[in-house]
Each structure stands twice: as structure tokens, then as C-alpha cells.
Amino acid sequence: MSALFPTYKRKQIQLKKGNGSYVYDQDNKKYLDFTSGIAVTSLGHCHPEVVTALQKQSDCIWHTSNLFEIQQQEQLALTLVNHTYLDLAFFCNSGAEANEAAIKLAKKFTKKNKIITFNDSFHGRTFGSMSATGQQKIKEGYGPLVSTFIHLPWNDIEQLKNQADNDTAAIMMEVIQGEGGIKIADLDFYKEVQEICKKNDILLVIDEVQTGIGRTGKRYAYEHFGLDPDIVTLAKGLGNGFPIGAMLGKRKLAEAFGPGSHGTTFGGNPLACAVSQSVLNIIFDDEFLNEVDRKGKNFKEHLEKHLIKFSSVKEIRGEGLLIGIECENAGELIINIEKQGLLTVPAGEHVIRLLPPLNVTDEELSIALNTIQRAFNNKYETVT
């Protein structure tokens, strides 16, 4: 009998060891890991430069609290806001915490309450971020939530125009919905969102918890769509597995987040920031990002070429190395793929989500492609 709350539906697999793109279970079975801890270990497992940064900082100081200046925070903040129109960073421990900070900042700065989010979105499991999330299954059983969130259909600009007004503090969105099924809106939708925000003095908050830090082939996914956000939230790939989150914002917002307005005990400690800096030193290199973009486009094209013959496949979509295969019986296929030594993760009920490390090799992508194709061959007849 486990002493853990049963909050997770766990696989009967214990991953004991990891190296690069591969992990090994309790029986020493080898898996190619295309979950990356759900878009977290973007440099693979036990990356030597990240390990070195962790070991080096652990010999100096781990934690001081935010009552003292932390040089590692200052350096990391500058790295994150470079190449953006954002100016300031707040560090925390997770994506949900980053989104909570964004919600508080948006309301406090604008002195408005209404925040618009979208159906099928996912922003976290704390009360505020859960209220922002556009998935009812996440909210069941918790009673009344924060009532000032309005959830609208994704990619429906007319409904957004009808709801956005002078009483709206923020529009909060994932530019690519991750947990909701790797859903990308039309380019015109993003342009209209930006225009609505500027016209009505509404803050644009972009949740990059899953899509940020190089996952889509750019530092931040909003860059694909020419957006100018006021607030961006980050986590997951920011620490390659070491817990850290961040909220980035424009300098004008600083007046609403003065001393005592928000805080965290562990957020941005020297250990987390040193690890994160080592991650960004690698991922934020232009050549590295160009390779993520190249590999992602090539992998997606090959998936389309080899899977389009199956009538069960509806669409293959994504950016960079965030790719979803929408198909019938996605859950069964994920199990079949796993048995063949490739780990994937669902996104919604009908999507197989592929999240390889960003430094995955072309050979590893080819192995994954062949494994996925075999799983479909075993499950379905091809279209004749």
C-alpha cells in the first residue's frame, strides 16, 4: 500500500537512469524518451554542462531567500529578456506559480478584474490558474472558482471582439495550446488579439510554460506570430528538470509589483538560477535554435508522408519539436509505441504528443518515426 495520494495515474515503469535522449527502467529496458518529462528535459537527461553547473553552485550556496541580492537572478533575468520587448523578471518554482503571478500583476496594474482565456487551455492547478484553465475536467469537485475569468472558443475572433472591453484586465493565452491538443490558431486571430489589446488597454499575457525556451524553434513561441506581449510566463524547459519558473514583463508594470506585493521563499534561489543559466547558454544560441527548427520541420514532414495513408490520422500539427498526431485510438497507440521502446504522452483525448529533447539527433528521430509507423501498421489497415 502506497503512502502517496493517488493523484496520478502512473505507468508500471520506474525510470531509474537517463542519459541524453534515452532512459532505462527497473529492468534495465531502454526507451527513447519523447516525453522529456512533459517538455522539461529539453537538453536530455544528465547533460554534462547542466550537471557541472549544478555541482559547481552546490559547493557554494544553495539558498539565501529573496531578502538578499542574488547575482545569479540578475544574470538569468537579463538573458531571458534579451531579444524581447520585455524588461523585468520574477522567479518562482513552477508554471502554475508563474501564471498566478501574472494573474495578480494584471489585476493589480490595471485595477480591473475580468480576464479572458480560451477553451481547451491549460494554465495550472492552483486555484487561480485552474480558474483560468479552459478545461472543465480540471475543475470538477472544487466548488466555486475565481469568477472573473471568461472562457471563449479558441480561434474565434468574433466572440473575442464581443467580450473584450474596457473592463478587461488581460487576455491570457497559449499561442500553441499544449495540453489541449497542440492547437494553433489562424495568423489573423493572433493579429486581432494584439489589436484588441492595444485598442482597449488590455494586457496581453502569453503562457509559454510548455512552448517557451526553444521548444518551437524560437526562444519564445509568440515570436512565430509577431506578437508583443506585456507578460510572458515560463517554466518546464527553463531548468531542464530543476524546478524553476519565471514571469517576464514590461517595465511599466513594475509600479504594481513593489516590495511586499508578491513573493516566494524558494523562487530564484542561486542553485536554480545557476542551472537555468547553463540551459539558456546552450538553447538560446542561434545555431542551436536553427537546428531545432530544421529537425522539427523535417520530422513533421516525414510523419505526414508516412502516416497520411492511415484513415485514422486526422492531422499532424505543431512547431519545432512540439508535434501532435491527431488520430483515433491515441491512447492505445501510445501504449503500443511504448512497448516498442518509445515514450510519448497524450494531449487531450485524441492526440499523440511528441516532445523529444531539443538536441535529439536525426538518427533518433528516424528511430522514432519507424517505431510510430510500426505501431500504426499493427493497428490499422492503410488507405487504398
C-alpha positions in Angstrom: 0.0 0.0 0.0 1.5 3.3 -1.1 1.8 6.2 1.3 1.2 8.6 -1.6 -2.1 10.3 -2.5 -3.4 8.7 -5.7 -3.3 12.0 -7.7 -1.5 10.4 -10.7 -2.4 7.5 -12.9 1.1 6.1 -13.1 2.6 3.6 -15.5 4.1 0.5 -14.0 7.5 1.7 -15.1 10.2 3.1 -12.8 12.8 5.1 -14.7 16.0 4.6 -12.9 18.6 6.1 -15.2 18.8 8.6 -18.0 21.4 9.7 -20.5 20.8 12.0 -23.4 17.6 11.0 -25.2 17.4 7.6 -23.5 16.1 6.3 -20.2 16.2 2.9 -18.5 13.6 1.3 -16.3 13.9 -1.0 -13.3 14.5 -4.0 -15.5 17.1 -2.0 -17.5 14.8 -1.8 -20.5 15.9 1.1 -22.8 13.5 3.7 -24.0 13.8 6.6 -26.4 12.3 9.4 -24.3 10.0 11.6 -26.4 8.2 12.9 -23.3 11.1 14.9 -22.0 9.4 14.9 -18.6 6.5 16.7 -20.4 8.6 19.3 -22.3 11.1 19.7 -19.4 14.4 17.9 -20.1 15.0 19.8 -23.3 18.7 19.0 -23.3 18.1 15.4 -22.5 19.0 13.6 -19.3 22.1 14.4 -17.3 23.5 16.9 -19.8 27.2 17.3 -18.8 27.1 21.2 -18.8 24.0 21.3 -16.7 25.3 18.7 -14.3 28.5 20.7 -13.9 26.6 23.9 -13.2 24.6 22.2 -10.6 27.6 20.7 -8.9 29.6 23.9 -9.0 26.9 26.0 -7.5 26.0 23.3 -4.9 29.5 23.7 -3.5 29.0 27.5 -3.0 25.5 28.3 -1.7 22.0 26.9 -2.4 19.6 29.3 -0.8 19.6 32.7 0.7 16.0 33.9 0.4 15.0 37.0 -1.6 15.9 39.2 1.3 19.3 39.4 -0.3 20.6 40.3 -3.7 21.2 37.2 -5.8 23.6 37.8 -8.6 22.5 34.6 -10.4 19.0 36.0 -10.7 20.2 39.2 -12.2 22.2 37.4 -14.9 19.4 35.0 -15.7 16.8 37.8 -15.9 19.0 39.7 -18.4 19.4 36.5 -20.5 15.7 35.9 -20.6 14.6 39.5 -21.6 17.3 39.9 -24.2 15.9 39.8 -27.8 12.4 40.8 -26.5 10.5 43.9 -25.7 10.2 42.7 -22.1 12.3 44.2 -19.3 11.8 42.5 -15.9 11.7 39.0 -14.5 10.1 37.5 -11.4 11.4 34.0 -10.4 9.3 31.3 -8.8 9.2 27.5 -8.8 6.7 26.3 -11.4 4.5 27.2 -14.3 1.4 27.4 -12.1 3.2 29.9 -9.8 4.3 31.9 -12.8 0.7 32.1 -14.0 -0.5 33.1 -10.6 2.0 35.9 -10.5 0.8 37.0 -14.0 -2.9 37.0 -12.9 -2.1 39.0 -9.8 0.0 41.5 -11.7 -2.5 42.0 -14.5 -5.3 42.8 -12.0 -3.2 45.0 -9.7 -1.8 47.0 -12.5 -5.0 47.6 -14.5 -7.3 47.8 -11.5 -9.7 45.6 -13.5 -10.9 42.1 -12.7 -12.0 40.4 -15.9 -9.5 38.1 -17.7 -10.3 36.4 -20.9 -8.8 32.9 -21.6 -9.8 30.1 -24.0 -11.5 26.7 -24.1 -9.1 23.8 -24.0 -6.3 25.9 -22.5 -4.3 24.8 -19.5 -2.6 27.2 -17.1 -2.1 25.1 -13.9 -3.8 23.6 -10.9 -3.6 26.2 -8.2 -7.0 27.9 -7.6 -6.2 31.0 -9.8 -4.5 29.1 -12.6 -7.2 26.4 -12.5 -9.8 29.0 -12.8 -8.0 30.4 -15.9 -7.9 26.9 -17.5 -10.5 26.2 -20.1 -11.0 22.5 -19.3 -13.9 21.5 -17.1 -12.4 18.1 -16.1 -9.6 20.0 -14.3 -12.1 21.9 -12.1 -14.6 19.2 -11.2 -15.3 18.8 -7.5 -13.7 22.0 -6.2 -16.8 24.2 -5.9 -16.9 27.9 -6.9 -13.7 29.1 -8.5 -12.4 32.6 -9.3 -15.4 34.0 -11.1 -13.7 36.8 -13.1 -12.4 34.5 -15.9 -14.3 34.4 -19.2 -13.5 31.3 -21.4 -14.0 31.7 -25.1 -13.7 29.4 -28.1 -10.2 29.2 -29.4 -9.6 30.8 -32.8 -13.0 32.6 -32.8 -12.2 36.3 -33.2 -15.9 37.5 -33.3 -16.6 36.2 -29.8 -13.4 37.7 -28.6 -14.4 41.1 -30.0 -17.8 40.8 -28.3 -16.3 40.1 -24.9 -13.2 42.3 -24.8 -13.9 45.7 -23.4 -12.7 48.5 -21.1 -13.4 46.3 -18.0 -11.0 43.6 -19.3 -7.6 43.4 -17.5 -5.9 40.8 -19.7 -6.2 38.3 -22.5 -4.3 35.2 -21.4 -3.4 32.5 -23.9 -1.0 29.8 -25.0 -0.1 30.7 -28.6 0.0 26.9 -29.2 -2.3 25.0 -26.8 -0.3 22.1 -25.4 -2.4 20.0 -23.1 -5.5 20.9 -25.2 -4.1 19.1 -28.3 -1.3 21.1 -29.9 -3.8 23.6 -31.4 -2.6 26.6 -33.4 -4.9 29.4 -34.4 -5.0 31.3 -37.7 -2.4 34.0 -38.1 -5.2 36.6 -38.4 -6.5 35.5 -35.0 -3.2 36.5 -33.3 -3.1 39.8 -35.1 -6.7 40.6 -34.0 -5.8 39.7 -30.4 -2.9 42.1 -30.4 -5.1 44.8 -31.9 -7.9 44.3 -29.4 -5.4 44.6 -26.6 -3.9 47.8 -27.8 -7.3 49.4 -28.6 -8.8 48.6 -25.2 -5.7 49.0 -22.9 -5.8 45.2 -22.2 -2.7 43.4 -21.2 -1.6 40.5 -23.4 -0.4 37.6 -21.2 1.2 34.7 -23.0 1.6 31.4 -21.2 4.9 29.9 -22.6 5.3 27.3 -19.9 5.3 24.5 -22.4 6.2 26.3 -25.6 9.0 28.6 -24.4 12.8 28.1 -24.1 13.4 26.9 -27.7 10.7 24.2 -27.9 9.2 25.6 -31.1 12.5 26.6 -32.7 12.5 30.1 -31.3 13.3 31.4 -27.9 9.6 32.0 -27.3 6.7 30.7 -29.4 5.0 34.1 -29.6 7.8 35.2 -32.0 6.3 33.0 -34.7 3.2 35.2 -34.8 4.7 38.7 -34.5 3.1 39.3 -31.0 4.2 42.0 -28.5 3.1 40.6 -25.1 3.1 42.6 -21.9 3.6 39.5 -19.7 5.2 36.1 -20.5 5.2 33.0 -18.2 7.8 30.3 -18.3 8.8 27.1 -16.5 9.3 23.4 -17.8 12.3 23.7 -20.1 13.8 26.6 -18.2 15.6 24.3 -15.7 15.9 21.0 -17.6 14.3 19.3 -14.7 15.4 21.5 -11.8 12.3 23.3 -10.5 12.1 26.9 -11.7 9.5 29.2 -13.2 9.5 32.8 -14.3 7.3 35.7 -15.2 8.6 38.3 -17.6 7.0 41.7 -18.0 7.4 45.2 -19.4 8.9 47.9 -17.2 5.7 49.9 -16.9 4.3 47.0 -14.7 6.9 47.5 -12.0 4.8 50.1 -10.2 2.2 47.4 -9.4 4.8 44.9 -8.0 6.7 46.8 -5.4 8.1 45.4 -2.1 5.5 43.2 -0.3 3.1 42.9 -3.2 4.2 39.3 -4.1 6.8 36.8 -3.1 8.2 33.3 -2.8 10.5 31.6 -0.3 12.4 29.4 -2.8 11.9 31.1 -6.1 15.0 32.2 -7.9 17.5 30.7 -5.4 21.1 30.6 -6.6 21.0 26.8 -7.3 18.0 27.0 -9.6 19.3 30.1 -11.4 22.7 28.7 -12.0 21.2 25.5 -13.5 18.8 27.6 -15.7 21.6 29.8 -16.9 23.6 26.8 -18.1 20.5 25.7 -20.0 20.0 29.0 -21.7 23.6 29.3 -22.6 23.1 26.3 -24.9 19.5 26.7 -26.1 19.5 30.5 -26.8 22.3 30.1 -29.3 21.0 31.0 -32.8 22.6 27.9 -34.4 21.1 25.6 -31.8 17.6 27.2 -32.4 18.0 26.9 -36.2 18.7 23.2 -35.7 15.6 22.7 -33.6 13.6 24.4 -36.4 15.2 22.2 -39.1 14.8 19.0 -37.2 11.2 19.8 -36.3 10.2 20.6 -39.8 11.9 17.6 -41.2 10.4 15.3 -38.6 6.9 16.7 -39.2 7.2 16.3 -42.9 8.3 12.6 -42.5 5.4 11.9 -40.1 3.0 13.4 -42.6 4.5 11.4 -45.5 4.3 8.1 -43.7 1.1 8.4 -41.7 -1.2 10.2 -44.1 -2.1 6.8 -45.6 -3.9 5.8 -42.4 -7.5 6.8 -42.4 -7.4 7.1 -38.6 -5.0 10.0 -38.8 -6.8 13.4 -38.9 -3.9 15.9 -38.8 -0.3 16.3 -37.8 0.5 19.7 -36.4 3.0 21.7 -34.3 6.0 23.9 -34.4 9.6 22.9 -33.9 9.8 19.9 -31.6 6.3 20.2 -30.2 4.3 17.9 -32.5 0.9 16.3 -32.2 -0.6 13.5 -34.2 -4.4 13.7 -34.0 -5.8 10.2 -34.6 -8.3 7.6 -33.5 -7.4 5.4 -30.5 -4.4 7.6 -29.5 -4.3 6.0 -26.0 -3.9 2.5 -27.4 -1.3 3.6 -29.9 0.7 5.3 -27.1 0.8 2.0 -25.2 1.8 0.1 -28.4 4.6 2.6 -29.1 5.8 2.4 -25.5 6.1 -1.4 -25.8 8.4 -0.9 -28.7 10.7 1.3 -26.6 9.5 4.9 -27.4 7.9 7.0 -24.7 5.2 9.6 -25.8 2.5 11.4 -24.0 -1.2 12.3 -24.8 -2.5 15.8 -25.4 -6.2 15.7 -24.9 -8.1 12.6 -25.8 -7.1 12.1 -29.5 -3.6 13.4 -29.8 -0.2 11.7 -29.5 2.2 14.4 -28.3 5.9 14.1 -29.3 8.3 16.1 -27.2 11.9 14.9 -27.9 14.8 16.7 -26.4 15.8 19.7 -28.4 19.3 18.2 -29.0 17.8 15.0 -30.3 19.8 13.5 -33.2 18.5 12.9 -36.7 19.2 9.2 -36.1 17.0 9.2 -33.0 14.2 11.0 -34.9 14.4 8.3 -37.6 14.2 5.6 -35.0 11.1 7.3 -33.5 9.5 7.6 -36.9 9.9 3.9 -37.7 8.6 3.0 -34.3 5.5 5.1 -34.7 4.9 3.8 -38.2 5.1 0.2 -37.0 2.5 0.9 -34.3 0.1 2.3 -36.9 0.8 -0.7 -39.2 -0.1 -3.0 -36.3 -3.3 -1.2 -35.5 -4.8 -0.1 -38.8 -5.2 -1.1 -42.5 -3.8 1.6 -44.8 -6.0 3.6 -47.1 -6.1 2.0 -50.6 
